[in-house]
Amino acid sequence: MAKILSRPEVTYKDLPIRNEALAEEVIQQVEIAVKYAGYIERQEVEVEKFKNLEDKMIPDVFDFSTVPSLRLEARQKLAEIRPATIGQAARISGVSPADISILMFG
């Protein structure tokens, strides 16, 4: 039933086998959970990745200007703000996900 319900044009009431006694709020939650399961799962993976970034420390004396692959704007922002972790660096406006990847692996 979940596979059928995951189709965009199908609602819970379209299912051949369903519980008519369910409250409308429950039906709505079931539809959302099934239809957006893939998106929710991907988002949870992203949240876990982000949590891991919070634990990756950046040394206090790190010289961002020595990382040639970083964009100039990112170097300037990082040098000015001096984030303590990769997670903090990822939240700085002007620092892109590509810049964060370079910091982590570069």
Backbone as CSV, one residue per row, in Angstrom:
resi,resn,N_x,N_y,N_z,CA_x,CA_y,CA_z,C_x,C_y,C_z
1,MET,0.819,-1.193,0.000,0.000,0.000,0.000,0.870,1.266,0.000
2,ALA,1.990,1.207,0.712,2.875,2.374,0.783,3.404,2.741,-0.594
3,LYS,3.721,1.734,-1.396,4.230,1.996,-2.743,3.175,2.718,-3.589
4,ILE,1.945,2.304,-3.464,0.848,2.955,-4.202,0.652,4.375,-3.678
5,LEU,0.651,4.525,-2.363,0.410,5.826,-1.748,1.539,6.811,-2.042
6,SER,2.715,6.325,-2.331,3.834,7.229,-2.601,3.693,7.975,-3.930
7,ARG,2.802,7.513,-4.778,2.550,8.218,-6.044,1.888,9.564,-5.750
8,PRO,2.299,10.622,-6.446,1.771,11.961,-6.159,0.258,12.102,-6.331
9,GLU,-0.305,11.385,-7.280,-1.734,11.558,-7.571,-2.637,10.705,-6.679
10,VAL,-2.065,9.848,-5.848,-2.847,8.933,-5.017,-2.941,9.474,-3.591
11,THR,-4.150,9.438,-3.036,-4.345,9.821,-1.642,-4.718,8.565,-0.850
12,TYR,-4.736,8.696,0.459,-5.092,7.558,1.317,-6.483,7.037,0.961
13,LYS,-7.397,7.933,0.658,-8.775,7.537,0.342,-8.882,6.777,-0.974
14,ASP,-7.840,6.844,-1.815,-7.820,6.110,-3.078,-7.368,4.662,-2.899
15,LEU,-6.808,4.341,-1.749,-6.283,2.988,-1.532,-7.421,1.966,-1.482
16,PRO,-7.211,0.800,-2.079,-8.256,-0.220,-2.079,-8.514,-0.799,-0.680
17,ILE,-7.479,-0.843,0.141,-7.633,-1.339,1.519,-7.196,-0.211,2.448
18,ARG,-8.114,0.239,3.300,-7.799,1.350,4.205,-8.674,1.260,5.449
19,ASN,-8.236,1.927,6.472,-8.967,1.962,7.735,-9.836,3.226,7.738
20,GLU,-11.120,3.068,7.607,-12.058,4.195,7.545,-12.193,4.912,8.894
21,ALA,-11.771,4.276,9.966,-11.931,4.858,11.301,-10.801,5.827,11.670
22,LEU,-9.786,5.948,10.826,-8.673,6.835,11.158,-9.093,8.300,11.116
23,ALA,-8.568,9.066,12.050,-8.831,10.513,12.075,-8.140,11.171,10.881
24,GLU,-8.702,12.270,10.436,-8.155,12.989,9.278,-6.697,13.405,9.512
25,GLU,-6.363,13.793,10.745,-4.986,14.195,11.064,-4.024,13.021,10.893
26,VAL,-4.448,11.832,11.292,-3.615,10.634,11.171,-3.417,10.301,9.697
27,ILE,-4.487,10.377,8.931,-4.410,10.108,7.488,-3.424,11.070,6.838
28,GLN,-3.518,12.328,7.204,-2.624,13.342,6.639,-1.167,13.046,7.002
29,GLN,-0.917,12.663,8.239,0.445,12.339,8.666,0.984,11.117,7.929
30,VAL,0.134,10.127,7.728,0.553,8.929,7.001,0.912,9.300,5.563
31,GLU,0.074,10.082,4.913,0.349,10.497,3.536,1.668,11.245,3.445
32,ILE,1.885,12.178,4.336,3.123,12.969,4.326,4.330,12.067,4.551
33,ALA,4.239,11.187,5.542,5.362,10.297,5.854,5.717,9.413,4.665
34,VAL,4.705,8.881,3.990,4.952,7.979,2.864,5.435,8.752,1.644
35,LYS,4.763,9.835,1.311,5.104,10.589,0.103,6.469,11.265,0.188
36,TYR,6.870,11.659,1.376,8.126,12.395,1.530,9.219,11.575,2.209
37,ALA,9.048,10.272,2.304,10.019,9.412,2.996,11.428,9.571,2.434
38,GLY,11.556,9.598,1.131,12.878,9.738,0.508,13.530,11.058,0.854
39,TYR,12.751,12.129,0.797,13.276,13.454,1.127,13.677,13.526,2.601
40,ILE,12.838,12.974,3.446,13.104,12.999,4.888,14.379,12.214,5.193
41,GLU,14.535,11.079,4.561,15.733,10.257,4.783,16.991,11.004,4.349
42,ARG,16.943,11.635,3.180,18.107,12.394,2.706,18.428,13.545,3.650
43,GLN,17.387,14.200,4.142,17.599,15.310,5.068,18.224,14.823,6.376
44,GLU,17.796,13.667,6.854,18.376,13.110,8.079,19.850,12.786,7.888
45,VAL,20.215,12.291,6.700,21.621,12.014,6.397,22.412,13.327,6.412
46,GLU,21.845,14.373,5.823,22.511,15.673,5.815,22.698,16.219,7.228
47,VAL,21.697,16.043,8.074,21.791,16.498,9.467,22.922,15.760,10.178
48,GLU,23.034,14.458,9.951,24.110,13.677,10.570,25.472,14.162,10.098
49,LYS,25.595,14.423,8.798,26.860,14.947,8.265,27.203,16.268,8.934
50,PHE,26.187,17.123,9.065,26.402,18.431,9.658,26.828,18.299,11.120
51,LYS,26.232,17.358,11.843,26.619,17.129,13.243,28.089,16.743,13.326
52,ASN,28.532,15.925,12.377,29.939,15.512,12.358,30.865,16.693,12.102
53,LEU,30.404,17.669,11.327,31.222,18.856,11.056,31.442,19.681,12.319
54,GLU,30.476,19.639,13.219,30.587,20.410,14.460,31.751,19.936,15.317
55,ASP,32.138,18.677,15.168,33.213,18.118,15.978,34.597,18.311,15.368
56,LYS,34.660,18.708,14.111,35.953,18.864,13.434,36.504,20.264,13.722
57,MET,37.528,20.288,14.557,38.113,21.553,15.002,39.036,22.145,13.936
58,ILE,39.097,23.472,13.917,40.045,24.211,13.087,41.058,24.824,14.054
59,PRO,42.342,24.542,13.869,43.345,25.108,14.783,43.263,26.643,14.843
60,ASP,43.480,27.208,16.027,43.411,28.662,16.215,44.361,29.413,15.292
61,VAL,45.490,28.817,15.000,46.518,29.503,14.216,46.438,29.181,12.719
62,PHE,45.375,28.503,12.312,45.254,28.112,10.900,45.221,29.354,10.017
63,ASP,46.045,29.347,8.971,46.117,30.473,8.031,45.320,30.119,6.777
64,PHE,44.126,30.676,6.684,43.232,30.369,5.561,43.806,30.853,4.229
65,SER,44.675,31.845,4.274,45.257,32.363,3.032,46.213,31.366,2.384
66,THR,46.609,30.345,3.108,47.524,29.338,2.548,46.793,28.238,1.794
67,VAL,45.480,28.297,1.765,44.695,27.284,1.045,44.339,27.869,-0.318
68,PRO,45.121,27.528,-1.347,44.963,28.179,-2.649,43.630,27.913,-3.340
69,SER,42.991,26.803,-3.059,41.742,26.456,-3.749,40.527,27.190,-3.186
70,LEU,40.654,27.788,-1.999,39.528,28.537,-1.422,39.278,29.803,-2.227
71,ARG,38.021,30.119,-2.415,37.696,31.375,-3.093,38.138,32.546,-2.214
72,LEU,38.442,33.656,-2.837,38.925,34.836,-2.120,37.930,35.278,-1.048
73,GLU,36.638,35.327,-1.392,35.623,35.744,-0.421,35.616,34.815,0.798
74,ALA,35.732,33.517,0.551,35.734,32.547,1.659,36.965,32.757,2.532
75,ARG,38.130,32.945,1.910,39.357,33.189,2.687,39.194,34.405,3.588
76,GLN,38.646,35.468,3.017,38.480,36.709,3.784,37.515,36.521,4.946
77,LYS,36.379,35.901,4.676,35.376,35.698,5.725,35.918,34.790,6.828
78,LEU,36.565,33.708,6.440,37.099,32.767,7.418,38.192,33.411,8.270
79,ALA,39.044,34.212,7.656,40.119,34.891,8.391,39.544,35.930,9.350
80,GLU,38.478,36.589,8.940,37.853,37.618,9.779,37.095,37.004,10.957
81,ILE,36.317,35.968,10.698,35.442,35.386,11.728,36.177,34.364,12.599
82,ARG,37.150,33.659,12.031,37.941,32.653,12.766,37.061,31.581,13.420
83,PRO,36.308,30.815,12.633,35.457,29.767,13.221,36.310,28.716,13.928
84,ALA,35.768,28.162,14.996,36.488,27.141,15.763,36.310,25.746,15.175
85,THR,35.201,25.543,14.455,34.929,24.226,13.873,34.516,24.363,12.409
86,ILE,34.574,23.254,11.699,34.114,23.223,10.306,32.622,23.543,10.255
87,GLY,31.872,23.084,11.242,30.436,23.367,11.302,30.159,24.859,11.383
88,GLN,30.923,25.559,12.202,30.766,27.018,12.291,31.134,27.673,10.967
89,ALA,32.183,27.192,10.336,32.611,27.739,9.046,31.519,27.545,7.994
90,ALA,30.828,26.424,8.049,29.779,26.118,7.064,28.596,27.067,7.176
91,ARG,28.417,27.683,8.334,27.281,28.589,8.525,27.602,30.043,8.187
92,ILE,28.822,30.316,7.765,29.218,31.682,7.441,28.722,32.034,6.047
93,SER,28.028,33.148,5.957,27.568,33.644,4.658,28.788,33.951,3.799
94,GLY,28.764,33.445,2.573,29.889,33.681,1.678,30.864,32.513,1.632
95,VAL,30.651,31.517,2.480,31.469,30.303,2.452,30.591,29.193,1.880
96,SER,30.988,28.685,0.734,30.163,27.703,0.022,30.451,26.279,0.485
97,PRO,29.557,25.337,0.152,29.830,23.931,0.445,31.140,23.449,-0.195
98,ALA,31.462,23.984,-1.365,32.733,23.615,-2.022,33.915,24.093,-1.185
99,ASP,33.799,25.280,-0.603,34.868,25.799,0.260,35.052,24.902,1.477
100,ILE,33.946,24.442,2.037,34.001,23.562,3.214,34.674,22.240,2.834
101,SER,34.340,21.699,1.686,34.982,20.466,1.226,36.484,20.658,1.088
102,ILE,36.889,21.787,0.561,38.305,22.078,0.415,38.981,22.151,1.782
103,LEU,38.320,22.797,2.736,38.881,22.868,4.087,39.038,21.484,4.706
104,MET,38.066,20.628,4.485,38.092,19.310,5.098,39.106,18.378,4.455
105,PHE,39.241,18.466,3.140,40.067,17.484,2.430,41.277,18.088,1.744
106,GLY,41.336,19.406,1.736,42.415,20.068,0.989,43.702,20.169,1.731
